[in-house]
Amino acid sequence: MNQLNLTDVTQYVEENIGTFHQKRIERLKKLKLKTVLKKKNPYLFRAKHLFTADEIVRGIADAYISSGEETIFGDWLEGLAIFINQKVYGGWKSGIPNIDLEFDKNNIRYILNIKSGPNWGNSSQISKMKSDFKTAQRTLRTSNSNLMVVSINGCCYGIDNRPDKGDYFKYCGQEFWEFISGDKNLYTEIIEPLGHKSKERNDEFMESYSNMINKFTRDFIKDFCKPNGEIDWIKLVEFNSKKRT
């Protein structure tokens, strides 16, 4: 085990946080109004008493952005966790399907599936993870039958007061970051460098966001509003749900 140098962590974050912001913008540019409208519930728009194209467009865009950011940032945090673990324990990005990180400590091989937060999946998704853990354990023991393998579901934030799940352990928040680094304070120490140039990055994102809102609002008015500006709900529902011949 090596002592973690926080300067290395800060440098990694500052050099790589731009990737997260760039992916946010790239995802935004791929968004297509009619593609999303096909997947949304038009009855819900009506029930929520929405009267303007801007309200509907912003609701669609914000929901899309929120769901995407969680995934994008989760992937980014996974990379940070692997980098930190490499520095301390010599861990590595696993080549086994659906296993994110492997490292050895005290003659134990730890295999990790890393998620953003504790409430990441339903029962079938959790069953799939447990199956992946068992497959990975069999794969590792093929070359070394005496290898002790422990499975970990690591979550970058949150709390789980019952970490022992029987087939695996679930470490969240402080417990997760301490487990991969040996530093009990790391979970708070990484928050500051994450703000590196965040204002400049967010200004760039908001410019793209504002342009998209304006464009989508224009297109929505053109395609789904009556000449007097009123939303044509019948036309919107037909676009979303009418059977194609």
C-alpha positions in Angstrom: 0.0 0.0 0.0 1.3 3.5 -0.9 0.3 6.7 0.7 -2.1 8.7 -1.4 -0.8 12.1 -2.6 -3.7 14.5 -2.8 -1.7 16.6 -5.3 -1.9 13.7 -7.8 -5.7 13.6 -7.3 -6.1 17.3 -7.8 -4.0 17.2 -10.9 -6.0 14.3 -12.3 -9.3 16.1 -11.7 -8.2 19.3 -13.2 -6.8 17.6 -16.3 -9.8 15.4 -16.8 -12.9 17.2 -15.5 -13.2 18.9 -18.9 -14.1 15.5 -20.4 -17.3 15.5 -18.3 -18.4 19.0 -19.4 -17.6 18.2 -23.0 -19.7 15.1 -22.9 -22.6 17.1 -21.4 -22.5 19.4 -24.4 -22.1 16.6 -27.0 -25.2 14.8 -25.5 -27.2 18.0 -25.6 -26.3 18.5 -29.3 -27.6 15.0 -30.1 -31.0 15.7 -28.6 -33.8 15.8 -31.2 -37.2 17.4 -30.3 -39.5 15.0 -32.1 -37.5 11.9 -31.0 -38.1 12.9 -27.4 -41.7 13.9 -27.9 -42.3 10.3 -29.2 -41.2 9.0 -25.9 -43.1 11.4 -23.6 -46.6 11.2 -22.3 -48.6 14.0 -23.9 -51.5 13.5 -21.5 -49.2 14.4 -18.7 -48.3 17.7 -20.3 -52.0 18.5 -20.5 -52.7 17.3 -16.9 -49.9 19.5 -15.6 -51.7 22.6 -17.0 -48.9 23.5 -19.4 -49.8 26.3 -21.8 -46.6 27.4 -23.5 -44.3 25.8 -25.9 -41.4 27.0 -23.7 -42.7 25.1 -20.7 -43.0 21.8 -22.6 -39.7 22.2 -24.3 -37.8 23.0 -21.0 -39.5 20.1 -19.2 -38.4 17.7 -21.9 -34.9 19.1 -22.1 -34.3 19.3 -18.3 -35.5 15.7 -17.7 -33.2 14.5 -20.6 -30.2 16.5 -19.3 -30.7 15.4 -15.7 -30.8 11.6 -16.5 -27.8 11.9 -18.8 -25.6 13.9 -16.4 -26.0 11.3 -13.7 -24.7 8.6 -16.1 -21.9 10.7 -17.6 -20.7 11.9 -14.2 -20.9 8.4 -12.8 -18.6 7.1 -15.6 -16.2 10.0 -14.8 -16.2 9.2 -11.1 -15.5 5.6 -11.9 -12.3 6.7 -13.8 -11.3 8.8 -10.8 -11.8 5.9 -8.4 -9.6 3.6 -10.6 -6.9 6.2 -10.8 -6.8 6.6 -7.0 -6.8 2.9 -6.4 -3.9 2.4 -8.9 -1.9 5.0 -6.9 -2.5 3.3 -3.6 -3.0 -0.4 -4.2 -1.8 -0.9 -7.8 -5.3 -1.7 -8.9 -6.4 -1.9 -12.5 -9.4 -1.6 -14.9 -10.7 -5.1 -15.1 -10.9 -7.0 -18.3 -13.7 -9.1 -17.0 -17.2 -8.1 -18.4 -19.2 -5.8 -16.0 -16.3 -5.6 -13.5 -14.9 -2.1 -13.2 -11.9 -2.5 -10.9 -9.7 -5.2 -9.5 -7.0 -4.9 -6.8 -5.2 -7.1 -4.3 -5.0 -6.3 -0.6 -4.0 -8.6 2.3 -3.9 -11.7 -0.1 -7.5 -11.0 -1.2 -8.5 -10.1 -4.8 -11.3 -7.5 -4.7 -13.5 -7.1 -7.7 -15.7 -3.9 -7.9 -18.8 -2.9 -9.7 -18.9 0.9 -9.3 -22.1 3.0 -9.4 -22.9 6.7 -8.7 -25.2 6.3 -5.8 -26.8 3.6 -3.6 -30.3 3.5 -5.3 -29.1 2.6 -8.7 -31.0 -0.5 -9.7 -34.1 -2.6 -9.4 -34.2 -6.2 -8.2 -33.5 -7.7 -11.6 -30.5 -5.4 -12.1 -29.1 -6.3 -8.7 -29.6 -10.0 -9.6 -27.6 -9.4 -12.8 -24.8 -7.8 -10.9 -24.6 -10.8 -8.5 -24.5 -13.1 -11.4 -21.7 -11.1 -13.0 -19.8 -11.3 -9.7 -20.1 -15.1 -9.6 -19.0 -15.4 -13.2 -16.0 -13.2 -12.5 -15.1 -15.3 -9.5 -15.2 -18.5 -11.6 -13.0 -16.8 -14.2 -10.4 -15.7 -11.8 -10.3 -19.1 -10.0 -9.7 -20.9 -13.3 -6.1 -19.8 -13.2 -5.7 -19.8 -9.4 -8.0 -22.2 -7.5 -6.8 -20.9 -4.2 -7.5 -17.2 -4.9 -9.8 -15.6 -2.4 -12.1 -13.3 -4.2 -14.4 -10.7 -2.6 -17.1 -8.8 -4.5 -17.8 -5.2 -3.8 -20.6 -2.9 -5.1 -19.0 0.6 -4.7 -21.2 3.7 -4.7 -19.6 7.1 -5.0 -22.0 8.9 -2.7 -24.7 8.1 -0.1 -24.9 5.7 2.9 -25.7 2.1 3.4 -25.7 1.0 7.0 -25.9 -2.7 6.1 -22.9 -3.3 3.8 -22.9 -7.1 4.1 -25.3 -8.3 1.4 -24.4 -12.0 1.7 -23.0 -12.5 -1.8 -21.2 -9.2 -1.9 -20.5 -6.0 0.2 -21.9 -2.6 -0.6 -19.8 0.3 0.3 -21.1 3.9 -0.2 -19.8 7.4 0.2 -17.1 7.8 2.7 -16.8 4.1 3.2 -16.3 3.5 -0.5 -13.6 6.2 -1.0 -11.8 5.0 2.2 -11.9 1.4 1.0 -10.2 2.1 -2.3 -7.7 4.7 -1.0 -7.1 4.0 2.7 -7.9 7.7 3.4 -11.0 8.2 5.6 -11.2 11.9 4.6 -10.9 11.5 0.8 -14.7 11.7 0.3 -14.6 15.4 1.4 -11.1 16.2 0.0 -12.1 15.5 -3.6 -15.0 18.0 -3.6 -12.9 21.1 -4.0 -10.9 20.2 -7.1 -14.2 19.1 -8.8 -15.0 22.8 -9.1 -12.0 23.5 -11.2 -13.1 26.1 -13.8 -16.7 25.0 -13.3 -18.1 28.5 -14.0 -16.3 28.8 -17.4 -17.4 25.2 -18.3 -21.0 25.8 -17.2 -21.2 29.1 -19.1 -20.3 27.2 -22.2 -22.9 24.6 -21.5 -25.6 27.2 -20.8 -24.9 28.9 -24.1 -25.5 25.6 -25.9 -28.6 24.9 -23.7 -30.1 28.3 -24.4 -29.6 27.9 -28.2 -31.3 24.5 -28.1 -34.3 25.8 -26.1 -34.8 28.6 -28.5 -34.6 26.3 -31.5 -36.9 23.6 -30.0 -39.4 26.2 -29.0 -39.5 27.6 -32.5 -39.9 24.1 -34.0 -42.6 23.2 -31.4 -44.6 26.3 -32.2 -44.3 25.7 -35.9 -45.4 22.0 -35.7 -47.8 21.8 -32.7 -49.4 25.2 -32.2 -52.4 26.8 -33.9 -52.1 30.1 -35.8 -53.3 32.0 -32.7 -50.4 30.5 -30.6 -52.5 27.9 -28.7 -51.1 24.4 -28.3 -52.8 22.0 -30.7 -53.2 19.1 -28.3 -55.0 16.9 -30.8 -52.1 17.2 -33.2 -49.5 16.6 -30.5 -51.3 13.4 -29.3 -51.7 12.2 -32.8 -48.0 12.7 -33.5 -47.2 10.8 -30.4 -49.7 7.9 -30.5 -51.6 7.6 -33.8 -51.1 4.3 -35.5 -49.1 4.5 -38.7 -50.6 2.7 -41.7 
